[in-house]
Amino acid sequence: MRRFFVATLGLLALIGTPTAMALGLGEIQVRSALNQPFVAQIPLLAVPIDQLDAVRVKLADRADFERMGIERADYLSDLAFKVVPGSPPRIEISASRIVREPFLTLLLDVRSATGRVLREYTVFLDPPPPIIAAPSVATPAPVAPTLRRPLPQAPTAAPPPATRPPAPTPVVAPPATAAPARAP
C-alpha cells in the first residue's frame, strides 16, 4: 500500500511541474502549391496560453543542419515564422518568394520556457490545380444603325458570241478486200 501511495505521489509531482509540460509540434499542414509563395501551419502542442509569448521559432542554424545531415538550401532563408494564439496555437510559416522546388526540407528551432525542440519537416509540393474557366457567354456589342444605299447597277456585258462545235470529220474506212475465191 505504501508503494502505491509513493508512486501516486511521484506521478502527481511530475504532472504538476512546469517542465513536465514539454513543448510539442504537430504535423505540418501545407496551404500552398508548387510555383506559389510557401504557406504552412504547424500546431503547437502542450503550450499553455500564458507561455505563448515566450515561444520563439526560427530556421535552425547551418551547424544544426550539418549535424543532422540535412542540406540547407538558400531559399529557406526567405521563410518567416509567426506564433499565433488560437485553439490550438500554431506556427505560421510564409515566404514572399515563389517556391520552384517540388519538395522542401525544413529544420525548425523552437524554443520556449520549457526547453528547445529541433524538428525536421519534409514537404512535398504538388502543382497547383488547373484553372478551369467558366464558359463565358459572349454578348454582342451594340451596333449603330447604318443606312445602306443601293449600289449602282453595272452595265451588263453582251453575251459572248455563240460558238459552233467543230464540224465532224469524216472517217475514212480502209478499202474492203475480197475474200479469196474458191476453187471448183
Sequence and secondary structure as in RCSB ss.txt:
>XXXX:A:sequence
MRRFFVATLGLLALIGTPTAMALGLGEIQVRSALNQPFVAQIPLLAVPIDQLDAVRVKLADRADFERMGIERADY
LSDLAFKVVPGSPPRIEISASRIVREPFLTLLLDVRSATGRVLREYTVFLDPPPPIIAAPSVATPAPVAPTLRRP
LPQAPTAAPPPATRPPAPTPVVAPPATAAPARAP
>XXXX:A:secstr
 HHHHHHHHHHHHHHHSGGGS  EE   EE   TTEEEEEEEEEES  GGGGGG EEEE  HHHHHHHT    GG
GGGEEEEEE SSS EEEEEEEEEE SSEEEEEEEEEETTEEEEEEEEEE                          
                                  
